[in-house]
Amino acid sequence: MKKIGKKILFFFDKWIITPITKLILLITDFVKNNGKEIEKFINKKQTLIVLSLIFAFLIFFWVDQNSNTILNKSAEVLYDQPVVAQYNEEAYVIEGLPTSVDVTLIGRTADLYLARQYTSNLSVSVDLRGLTPGSHKVKLNYTQGLKALKTVDYKIDPSTANIVVYEKVSETRELDYDILHRDELDSTLILDSVDLSRNDVIIKGASYKLKQVATVKALVDIEDISNPNVGTFTLKEIPLIAYDSNGMPVEGVEIVPNSIDAQIKISSPSKEVALQIVPVGELAFGKSIKEFTSSITRVTIYGEESIINAIESIPVEIDVSGLSENKKFNVNIVKPAGVRAISNKTASIEVTLDDVITKEFTDRQITMLNLNSDYNAYAISKENSIVTVIVKGSSDVVNNLDPNTITATVDLSGYTPGEYEVDVKVTGSDLRLNYESKTKKVKIKIEEK
């Protein structure tokens, strides 16, 4: 080892240290022996000009080289780059992690061009494996392929994230549905039924999120039905949404499955009913209505069966106040509540007038209405159980009137046991006539059963 060490020292001494020392001594001796000539040479005007020119060229090339490096540097921002998180998605829920970030590339233009070739497969990742439930601060990383370009700097915004890790829990919830764009259906059609492919779903997420879920609904969109008409249609992949008690979507809740199928049944229930012409107001003195002549007497109505089945006629009012001669009315037919469509919206009604006559109809039996089921009621005397009805109208109508179409009633709603004088009300089915009871009040007695 000593011999090897001596050989190494001898080599450095002979070939490096000794030659350098000799060179320095030669330069020193040369300067000492020729100092005046060298000083005289340097002080010459021509020498100074040449040296200045050389130094100027050297500085120019140095500045030019560095300025090119500075000027060629630029930056490019890659917006909305996806963030890929690595963790057990079946066991945990992550909150606070951005779904995308911006990546800024800084470098020379040529290098940036090369860097862009790598960005097609760029993804920003964060490794959350091994984290326990709770709050954590994590660092976002970009793919290693970009780091291989040493001449380009990369910055991520944001570069870190404060996240919360929750244990994922699951619950079973009943499934409901909402109808979107129901009004897009033709007015003669109704959505008869919706049969979902399943009645419940599983929701997954953080425990506090599941507590916010009030209902899970399938959003059945009428616009997804091509050319809706009477029949049964199947809709595929209907989206499901979890809502809170205020009807707002609950974010961060996983629904399994996330879509379902449904069968939609569309029908068009209809019914034909008569128009009932109702005169409103008092005619001119001495006049009565002899006849109504309408351009249409019946119309077809569309809607829910339970609604249209309860409708027997549609009233159409015409104002005859002060009318003294025949007149033609153009009226709008108003849809009853719950009716979706009606076959005719207007009608032309001609009113024919006549002179008024009066006729009495005797012994019309009084009907008692709205009596409490715990009580019995009866007239105190025979005279209080019947009334005479005065009918006014056109002679043709009055003389052909069926007395059985006249009804005399007393309203006993709210009455308790005792004796009372109650008002008599008279009505008739023919609205061209006026009805009036000759007896205004009758005496009745109410007793407990």
C-alpha positions, 0 to 999 in steps of 0.5 A: 500500500505504501508503494502504491501511495508513493507511485501515485504521489510521484505521478502527480508531482512529475506530471501535474505539480512540477509542470504547473510550477515551472509554467508559473515561474517562466511567466513570472520571470518573463514579466520581470525581465520584460515589464517595461516592454509589456507596459509600453505595449499595453499603453499603446493606443492601438493595443487599447483599441484592440483589447477593448474591441475583443472585450466588447465582443466577448460581453456581447456574445455573453449577453446575447446567449443569456438574453435568448435564454430569458426571452425564450422562456414562456408559460402555458396553463393546462386548465381543469386537469383531472385529479385521480385519487387512489383509495378504497372506494368501497370502504371510504368517502373522501370530501374536500378533494378537488376534481380538477386542478390547473397545471402551469408549464414554464420553460423555453418555447421549444421545450413547452412544445415537447412537453405538450406531447406528454399532456395527452395522458396527463393526470394529477394523482393523490395516494390516499391509501392508508389514511384513517377516518379524519382530517388530513392535508395531502399533496397532489402529484403529476405524472412522472413522465412530465418530470422527465423533461428537466428543462420545464418546470411544473406547478400545480394549483392547488398543490395541496388539499385539506380532505376529510375521510369518512367511513362509507355506510349504506341504507335501503330506501323506498323509491318514488318518482317525479314526472318531468314535462307532464304539460308536454303531453297533448291535453287530451292525454293523461299519464295513467300509470308509472310502473318502476322496475324496482321499488327500492334502492341502496344509498351509500355515503358518509353517515351524516349525508345519508341522514339528510336524504328524505327521499330518492326519486326517479325522474321520469321525463315525458320528453323521452317518449317518442311521439307519446299517444295512447298506449304503453311505453318503456323508458330505459336508464331513468336517472335517480336523485336523492333529495333532502326535506327541502327538495334540494339534491343531496350531493355526495350520495351514491345510489345503487343502481344509479338508474332504473327502467319504467313502463309508462301507460298513457290513456285518453278518458273522455265523456260527452256531456250536455251544455246547460244554458244559465240565464243571469239577471232580470229580463225587461218587465213583462218578458220571458225566455221562450227558447234557447238555440245553441250552435252546439248542445253537447261537448266532449271533455277529457281528464281523469276518469274519477273527475269527468265521471262526476260531471253531468253537464257544463253550465254556460252563463249568458247575461240577460239583464234588461233584455227586451228582444231576441238576441244572439250571444257568443260565449266561452265554454269554461272547462270545469276544474280538473278537466284537461281538455274540451272539444269546443271552447265557444258556442253561439246561443240565440235567445228568443223572448216571449210575453210572460204569464203566471201559473200556480202549482199546488201541493208541492211536497217540501223536502228537508235537507242537511238534517243531523243524522241523530235527529228526526224532523217533521212539519207541525201541520199538513199546511206546513208540509206543502206549498204552492209554487208560482211559476212565471215564463213563456206560455208555451214553456209554462203550460208544458211544464212537468210539476214533478220537475219543481222542488221545494226544500228547507235547509236544516243544517246546524239545527238542533231539537226544537220548533222553528220557522224556516225559509222555503226554497223552490227550484226547477229544472227548466232555467227559462222559468222563474220559480217562487213559493207562495208560502215563504216560511213553514214550521217544523219540529226537530226531535232526537231519535 
